């Protein structure tokens, strides 16, 4: 299995990638890889710790996934410029990264 992963270029474990573009204005893509099928929750937080958006919550198959986020909160309001943290919660791991929104 390790040889197959190496030849195919698959990650050893779950991986939350850096969003692109970053910084962004009108939209950004957030990508991740999960080794096993199962639940995944992708959420965005202000630096104060307040959750501003849940981008995905539910089951995903094993493999690569990507979502587009337009910088809006759960109510559809445009968020202010600033640095935010996005977090991916899976059975295998919890991973976080920062992104910058410029309006």
LUMBADO-661083 format. One record per residue: residue in one letter; x, y, z of N, C-alpha, C in turn; residue number from 1. Coordinates in steps of 0.1 Angstrom, whole numbers. Example, Ala and Ser with C-alpha at 12.3 -4.5 7.8 and 13.67 -1.06 7.14 Angstrom:
2
(pt A (132 -57 78) (123 -45 78) (132 -33 78) 1);
(pt S (128 -22 71) (137 -11 71) (129 0 79) 2);
***
This chain:
103
(pt X (8 -12 0) (0 0 0) (9 13 0) 1);
(pt X (20 12 8) (29 24 8) (35 27 -5) 2);
(pt X (38 16 -13) (44 18 -26) (33 24 -36) 3);
(pt X (21 19 -35) (10 25 -43) (8 40 -40) 4);
(pt X (8 43 -27) (7 57 -23) (18 66 -29) 5);
(pt X (30 61 -28) (42 68 -33) (41 70 -48) 6);
(pt X (37 60 -55) (36 61 -70) (25 70 -74) 7);
(pt X (14 70 -67) (3 78 -71) (4 92 -65) 8);
(pt X (13 94 -56) (15 107 -50) (4 110 -39) 9);
(pt X (-2 100 -33) (-12 102 -23) (-6 105 -10) 10);
(pt X (-12 113 -2) (-7 117 11) (-7 105 21) 11);
(pt X (1 105 31) (2 94 41) (-10 94 50) 12);
(pt X (-16 106 52) (-27 108 61) (-36 119 56) 13);
(pt X (-46 122 64) (-55 133 60) (-48 146 59) 14);
(pt X (-52 154 49) (-45 167 47) (-54 178 43) 15);
(pt X (-54 189 51) (-61 201 48) (-51 210 41) 16);
(pt X (-54 214 29) (-45 222 21) (-47 237 23) 17);
(pt X (-37 245 20) (-39 260 20) (-49 264 10) 18);
(pt X (-58 273 13) (-67 278 4) (-60 286 -8) 19);
(pt X (-67 287 -19) (-61 294 -30) (-72 301 -38) 20);
(pt X (-71 313 -41) (-60 322 -38) (-60 326 -23) 21);
(pt X (-49 331 -18) (-48 336 -5) (-38 347 -5) 22);
(pt X (-41 359 -2) (-54 364 2) (-64 364 -10) 23);
(pt X (-77 365 -6) (-88 365 -16) (-98 376 -14) 24);
(pt X (-106 378 -24) (-116 389 -24) (-130 383 -26) 25);
(pt X (-132 378 -38) (-146 373 -41) (-148 359 -38) 26);
(pt X (-137 351 -38) (-139 336 -35) (-126 329 -35) 27);
(pt X (-126 318 -28) (-113 310 -26) (-117 295 -26) 28);
(pt X (-108 287 -29) (-110 273 -29) (-103 266 -17) 29);
(pt X (-110 258 -10) (-104 251 1) (-105 236 -2) 30);
(pt X (-93 229 -2) (-92 215 -6) (-87 207 6) 31);
(pt X (-91 194 6) (-86 185 16) (-86 171 10) 32);
(pt X (-79 162 17) (-78 148 13) (-81 140 26) 33);
(pt X (-90 130 24) (-93 121 36) (-90 107 31) 34);
(pt X (-84 100 40) (-80 86 37) (-92 76 37) 35);
(pt X (-101 79 46) (-112 70 48) (-126 77 46) 36);
(pt X (-136 70 41) (-149 76 41) (-154 79 55) 37);
(pt X (-162 89 56) (-167 93 69) (-171 107 70) 38);
(pt X (-175 111 82) (-180 125 84) (-168 135 83) 39);
(pt X (-171 146 78) (-162 158 77) (-170 170 80) 40);
(pt X (-164 179 88) (-170 192 90) (-159 203 87) 41);
(pt X (-162 212 78) (-153 223 75) (-160 236 79) 42);
(pt X (-153 243 88) (-159 255 94) (-148 266 94) 43);
(pt X (-154 279 95) (-145 291 95) (-148 298 108) 44);
(pt X (-137 303 114) (-137 311 126) (-130 324 125) 45);
(pt X (-136 334 132) (-129 347 133) (-117 344 143) 46);
(pt X (-108 353 144) (-96 351 153) (-101 352 167) 47);
(pt X (-113 358 170) (-118 358 183) (-123 345 188) 48);
(pt X (-124 335 179) (-129 322 182) (-144 320 179) 49);
(pt X (-150 330 174) (-164 329 170) (-165 322 157) 50);
(pt X (-174 311 156) (-176 305 143) (-184 313 135) 51);
(pt X (-180 316 122) (-187 325 113) (-194 317 102) 52);
(pt X (-189 305 99) (-196 297 88) (-192 282 89) 53);
(pt X (-202 274 85) (-200 260 84) (-201 257 69) 54);
(pt X (-190 254 62) (-190 252 48) (-194 238 44) 55);
(pt X (-192 228 52) (-196 215 49) (-198 207 62) 56);
(pt X (-208 199 63) (-210 190 75) (-218 178 70) 57);
(pt X (-211 167 70) (-217 155 65) (-207 145 60) 58);
(pt X (-212 134 54) (-203 123 50) (-196 127 37) 59);
(pt X (-184 122 36) (-176 123 24) (-169 110 21) 60);
(pt X (-168 107 9) (-160 95 5) (-145 97 7) 61);
(pt X (-137 87 7) (-123 88 8) (-118 95 -5) 62);
(pt X (-108 103 -4) (-102 110 -16) (-101 125 -14) 63);
(pt X (-99 132 -26) (-98 146 -26) (-111 153 -27) 64);
(pt X (-112 164 -20) (-124 172 -20) (-121 187 -21) 65);
(pt X (-130 195 -26) (-127 210 -26) (-141 217 -26) 66);
(pt X (-140 228 -20) (-152 237 -18) (-148 251 -22) 67);
(pt X (-157 259 -27) (-155 273 -29) (-162 281 -18) 68);
(pt X (-155 291 -12) (-161 299 -2) (-160 313 -7) 69);
(pt X (-171 321 -5) (-172 334 -10) (-170 345 0) 70);
(pt X (-166 341 12) (-163 351 23) (-176 356 30) 71);
(pt X (-186 348 30) (-199 351 36) (-201 343 49) 72);
(pt X (-208 348 58) (-211 341 70) (-223 331 69) 73);
(pt X (-227 325 79) (-238 315 79) (-252 322 74) 74);
(pt X (-253 335 76) (-265 342 72) (-264 348 59) 75);
(pt X (-253 346 52) (-251 352 38) (-246 366 38) 76);
(pt X (-242 371 50) (-236 385 50) (-221 384 47) 77);
(pt X (-216 394 40) (-202 395 36) (-194 398 49) 78);
(pt X (-184 391 51) (-175 393 63) (-165 404 60) 79);
(pt X (-160 410 71) (-151 421 69) (-137 415 65) 80);
(pt X (-129 424 60) (-115 420 57) (-108 416 70) 81);
(pt X (-99 406 69) (-92 402 80) (-87 388 79) 82);
(pt X (-81 383 89) (-75 369 89) (-86 360 96) 83);
(pt X (-88 349 90) (-98 339 96) (-91 325 97) 84);
(pt X (-96 317 104) (-91 303 106) (-101 293 101) 85);
(pt X (-97 284 92) (-106 274 88) (-101 260 94) 86);
(pt X (-111 252 98) (-108 240 105) (-116 228 99) 87);
(pt X (-109 217 97) (-115 205 92) (-115 195 103) 88);
(pt X (-126 190 106) (-128 180 117) (-132 167 110) 89);
(pt X (-123 156 111) (-126 143 106) (-124 133 117) 90);
(pt X (-128 121 115) (-125 110 125) (-110 109 127) 91);
(pt X (-102 110 116) (-88 107 116) (-80 119 122) 92);
(pt X (-85 131 121) (-77 142 125) (-85 155 125) 93);
(pt X (-80 165 132) (-85 179 132) (-73 187 127) 94);
(pt X (-76 195 117) (-65 204 111) (-70 218 109) 95);
(pt X (-62 227 110) (-65 241 109) (-55 249 100) 96);
(pt X (-60 259 93) (-51 268 86) (-57 282 86) 97);
(pt X (-49 292 83) (-53 306 83) (-56 310 68) 98);
(pt X (-65 320 67) (-67 326 53) (-70 341 56) 99);
(pt X (-67 348 45) (-69 363 46) (-79 367 36) 100);
(pt X (-90 374 40) (-100 380 32) (-97 395 31) 101);
(pt X (-97 400 18) (-95 414 16) (-107 419 8) 102);
(pt X (-114 429 13) (-125 435 7) (-121 447 0) 103);
***
